Amino acid sequence: MLDQKNGFFDELEVRSPDQRAAEQLAALNAQLERVRAAEGSCLPQGGTLASLDDLAGLPVLRKSDLVAWQAETPPFGGMAVSNVAHVFQSPGPIYEPGGISHDWWRMGRFLHAVGIGKGDVVQNCFGYHLTPAGMIFESGARAVGAAVLPAGVGQTELQVRAAKDIGCTAYAGTPDYLKVILDKAEEMGEALAFTRAAVGGGALFPSLRAEYADRGIACLQCYATADLGNIAYESAAMEGMILDEGVIVEIVRPGTGDPVAEGEVGEVVVTSLNPDYPLIRFATGDLSAILPGQSPCGRTNARIKGWMGRADQTTKIKGMFVRPEQVADFVSKTGVAKARVIATRQGEMDALTVQVEGDGGHDAQALSAAVAAVLKLKGEVEIVAPGSLPNDGKVIDDQRSYE
């Protein structure tokens, strides 16, 4: 069914898959041209890509790369950045540019899906200090014509007073802080006018969403980062998170840049089509999976399940770090379909087991030798049936108890 209450933010949300792919491919090739033209670009030179699938042949960009580049050439590592109005700092430190053109972080699409628009006053409880979250949501509010109370976090009694006096109708912030405000309002004997909430930056647990619904507040969440802006968002259908129209999202096997099959859990890798800050195949470090089909709300873009954990599973076993990249190297060298490193304890000693999906044609002794050569550790090899390893994105499973 169509989203009859809110309509759509723009026509991009209801493009056919073929039209979307063609238009995103054109924007991607223009983006690649800009990046390659930048002095010191690390992208390989080449012609235009023939399809979006060709994106998988380009290198993955990681946060550690940005930290190294920016330390050498501050503040943005010599990248092709333009139209900078603000400079923000995130842990690392990593410095991100911010622009002030219309909906620069593409958050308006999410706020519109929440039902926020003209006549609303958004109490924006995301931080405005150093990090960009506050400005990201303020930019989105401007894009849908809503007014903003730039509240930030803390001073809850003043938050309640301002919400009451101004008549704030919508909340933006982390999922749990809205409850802090509502509970404080009850304690103060004040009734607030919130009917909608746009949340992010933390887990929205079903029980918390249900509590807000019981208080008359419809609460939806988005998936966004300081580097990329909005990546995906919920609609009223609440069936997965719809990909934003201004990004190309791949799900890859952790430790590699290789896309996984639809439905398989892997690392979220995002290419931004924002010409002011062209991030190509930027690894978020988050896990998710592509859902089949389209949202019942009528928006036609692909959907992800949402945040499903962290892809960086680097673990110290027997005093040595084991990294997802090493597991990927082991899979490549041995030809097994899939592998999973499991860390356990035997008495007071670490134990290493490598489970591999095999069809009976693999030699356990040869696999054990490959484990020692690639992981630099000795461990047991357990050959399991094809398709039997869990679809959770884990290639390193630390089962040791630290209690």
N, C-alpha and C positions, 0 to 999 in steps of 0.2 A: 504494500500500500504506500501511497505517497504521504509525505509529511504534510498533512493538510493544514496543521496549525501554523507552522513556521514557513512553509514553502522551502525554497532553496536559496543559499547565499548567492550563487551565480549559476550560469549555464554549464560551467565546467564540471559541476557535481553530477550532472546527468548525461555526460558524453557517452557515446558508445565506446566499448573497449578498443575498437580499431581506431577511432578518432583520437582517443586519449593517447594511445601508443604512438601514433604518427606525430601528434603535436608535441608530446614529450621528447620524442627522438629528435625533432628539429631543435627544440630548446636545449637539449643535451649537447648536440653537436656545436651549437653556438657557444655554450658554456665551455666545452673542451677547447674551442679555439681561443677563448679569452685566457684560459689557464695556461695553455701551451705558449701563448705570446708573452707571458710574464717572465721577467728575468729570473733565472735560477729555477724554473719549473722542473719538478721531478717527474712529470708525466711524460711517457714516451711519445715522441713525435709520430704522426701518422695521419691517415686520411680520416674522413668522416665514418662514423659507425653506421652499419647497414641496418641494425636492429637494436632494440634495447637489450637483447640477450648478449650482444657484443660487449656490453659494459663489464661483464664478468672477466674479460681479458685484461682489464686495467688493474693497477695495484690498489690495495686497500690502504687507506689513510687512517692512522690511529692517533689517539690523544698524545701518546708519547712522542710521535713525530712532531706534532704542533709545539709541544713543550721544547723540544730540541731546536726546532727552527726559530721559535720566538726568542729563545735565549741567544741565538746567534745573530738574529736580525729583528730587534724589537720594533713595534709591538706585535706585528702580525706575521713574522717569519718570512717577509718578502712575498707574500701571497698577493694575488690580484684583487685587492680590496678597494672598494670605491664608495663614495657618498657616505662617509663616516660622520655621524652626528654625536655618538657616544662611544666610549671605550669602557668595557666591563672586565672584571676579573673573576675567574672561577678557580677552585682549588687546582693546584698543579705547580705554579700558577699557569693558567691559560688566559689569554686576553682575547675577548670577542668584540667585534665591531657591532654597532647598533645604528640603524637608520631611522629616519622619521618620515619616509614616504608612506603612502597609504598601505596599511596592514603589512608592514615590513616583515613581521614574524609570522604572518598568515594565521593569526589567532582569531580573527573575526569570524572565520568559517565555523570554528568550534562554538564561540559565544552565540552565534546565530542558531546553531543546532540546539543549544540549551534553551533558546527562546528569549534571549536578552536582546533588546533593541532600543529604539527611540522611546523616551519616557522613563527608562530605567535609570536607577542610580546604583552603580556597582561599588560595593565596599571591597576594595582591592587590598587583600591582606598578604599579598606576596611582597617580598623585600625589595626595597629600592636602593639598598646600600651595596655598592660594588657589583653585585650580581644583577643580571638583567631581568629576572622574573617579573618584578613589578612593572617595568616598562613594557615587557612582552604583553602582559594582559591589558595594560592601559591602552596600548596601540590597538589591540583587538576591540576594546570597548569603543574607541573612537571610530573604528571601521563599521560598527553596527549602529552608531549614533547614540550610544549611552553616555551618561555622565559618570564621573569617577570620584570616589572618595579615596585618596591615596593613603590608606590606613597603615600599611605595613603590619608588623607583628608586635604584640605586647600592649601594655596599658589597657587591659581588657575593659575596665570600667569606662574609660574614655571611649573605647570602641563602641560599647553599648550605648552610651549617651549620644554619640555622633550618629549611630545607625537610627536611633529613635528620633532625634531632632531633625535629621535630614530626610528621613523616610526612605532609607536604602532598601531597594527591592531585590537586589541580587548580591551574592557573595562570590568572590574569587579568592582562592587561597588553597592551602593544603587541606586534605579531607578532614583531619581531626580538629583543626583550630576553629572551625565553624561551631562545633559542639561546645568548645570552651566559651565562645561568645554567647551562645544560646543558653547555656547553663547559668552564666553570670547574669544574663538578662532576667531569667526566672528568679534568681536570688535577689535581684534589685527590684522585682515587681514590674518589669517593663515588658511590653509585647512588641516584638519587632515585625517588620513588614516583609522579611525575606520570603520569596516564593521560588527562587531558582538559585542554584549553586553550580559554579564552574570550578572544578578542582583538578589539581595535579600535584606532582612533586612528592607523592607518597601513595601508599596503598589505600584504596577505597574498599573497605571490607563490606560485604553484603549486609551485615548487621547494622553498620553505621548508615549505609544508604537507606535501609528500612526505617531507622529511627528518624532520619530527616524527612522521609516520606510521611511518616506518622505526624510530623509537625507541619506538614503542608508545603514542604520544600522539595522540588524535583532536583536531584543532584546527578550530574553527569561528569565524566572525567576525560582528560586528554593525556596524550603522551607527547611531551615536548622536551627539548634540551636547550641549554644556553647557546650552544653552537648552531643548532639547526632551526630553532623555533618549533612550530607545531609539526608533528610527524603524523599523528593519527588521533582520532577523537571519537567519542560515542555520540550517537544520535538517540532520539527517543525510543528507537527500537531496542537498544541495549543488547545487540547481538554482535559482539566483537567491536573493534575500533576501526573506523573507516580511514583509509590513508588520505592524507592531505593531497590536494591537487598540485602543489608546488614542489613535491619531492618524488624521487624514485626510490623505492624500498626493495632491497634484496634480503633474503634470509639465507645465510651461509653457514657452512660447518665451522664451528669454533676452531680458531687456529689457522684457518685458511680463508681464501676468498671465493670458495667454490659454492655456488648456490645449491640448496637442498631441494628435495621434492616438495610440492605443495602439501601442507599439513605436518611436515617434519619440523621439529623444533631446532632452531639455530640462532646465530647471532644476527642482530638487526644492523644492516649496513645501508646507509642513506646517502643519496646524491641530491644535493640541493640545487634547484634551478634558479635561485636568487642570484642575479648577475652581480650584485654588490659584494657577495661573499660566496664564491664558488667552491664548495666542499664536494669533492668527487670521491665516492665510495668511502664515506666516513664511517668508521666502525664505532658504534655506540657502546659496545660492551654489554648490551642487554640481550636477553633471549626472548624470542617469540616465535610464532608460526603463522603462516598464511591460512586463512579460513577459506573453504570453497564457497562459490556462489557470491551473491550480492546481498546487501542489507535490505530487509523488508521496508525500510523507510523510503526507498526509491533512489538513493544515491548509488551510483554504479561502480565506484572505484573498489579495488580489492580491500579486504579487511585483514587485520591481524588479531590474534587472541588477546593482545595486551601484554603487559610486562610479566615475564615468566622466570625471572631470575637473572643472574649475571653470567656472562660468557667467559669472563676471565677466571678460570678455575685453577690457576697456578697453585700448586700444593707442594709443600716440602715433605719428602718421604725419605727416611733413612739419612737425613741431613742434606739431601739434594733436592733442588727444585725440579719438579716435573711440570712442563708447560703444555697447553693445548697444541701448540705448534709441533712439539715433539711427537705427540700422539698422531697428528696428521701425517708427519713424516714416516712414522712407523707403518701406517695404513698404506701410504704410497709405495714404500719399499717392499712390503710383503704381499701386496695385492689382495688383502682381505677386504671384505665389504665394509666393515665397521669395527671399531675397537673401543674399549672402555677400560681405563686404569682404575683399579679399586685399591684404596689404602685402608688397611685394618691394623689391629694390634694382635700379636701373639705373645701373651705374657707381657713383658715390658719392652718388647721390640716391635718396630714397624714391620708390616708385611705388605708385599706388593703382589697383586694379582692382575693379569691383563686378560680380559674376556674379549674374544674375537668371534665375529660371525663368520662361519666357514661352512663349506659344503662337503667336507670330508676329504678334500684334496690337499689340505695344508698339513705340513709336518710340524708337530708340536715342538720338536727339538730345534728345528730351524727357526721357528717363531720365538722360542726362548732366547736363541742367540741374537735375534734381531732386537728383542727387548733390551738385552744388555748393551748392544751396540748403539742403539738410538736413544734410549732413556738413561743410559749409563748406570743402570741398576739391575740387579738380578731379581727375578720374580717368577711366580708360577704363571703358566699360560693355560687358559681354559677355553676350549673351542665350543661355542654354543650354536644353536640352529639359526639359520638366516631369519632375520626379522624378530628375534627374541629379545634383543637389547631394548631397554625402555626408550620411548620417544620423548625425552625430556631435555635434549640438548647437552647433556653431560657427557664429556669425554674423560673427565677425571672425577671420581666419586670418593670423597673422603668420608669414610664410615667410622672413623676413630672417635671415641667419646673423650671429651676434654673435661668432664665433670669429676 
